[in-house]
């Protein structure tokens, strides 16, 4: 086989390895999200059972100060109100594009894939095991 033929074979093999790695990462991400979502569903039931009612959720704009109204109701998971779940156990990072329109009309963040470790990779370095964070909020809910 010529040099170009072996180089091409190496490229094909490398592409297959990269594809397999990407598929494995995607499968692991999906599995983590499914586990975390099951935990969040249990938490929603626990909040209701404890008499902790959902509250209207507000988001922070990417730029500027203050908060923006959303159509979501649920529970904040962090005291700084940057992470929340809604009544359907969807996980949210409470950030939205800012601007006058968002302040007037409100805005809704998109649900994110729920992690088992909240804050992993975040700039503030604050991480929590999802179950532990939910237990903290059950004992000490974030006031609206």
Buried (B, 14 or more C-beta within 10 A) or exposed (E): EEEEEEEEEEEEEEEEEEEEEEEEEEEEEEEBBEBBBEBBEEBBEBBEEEEBEBBEBBBBBEEEEEBBBBEBBBBBBBEEBBBBBBBEBBBBBBBBEBBEEBBEEBBBBEBEEBBBBBBEEEEEEEEBEBEEBBBBBBEEBBEE
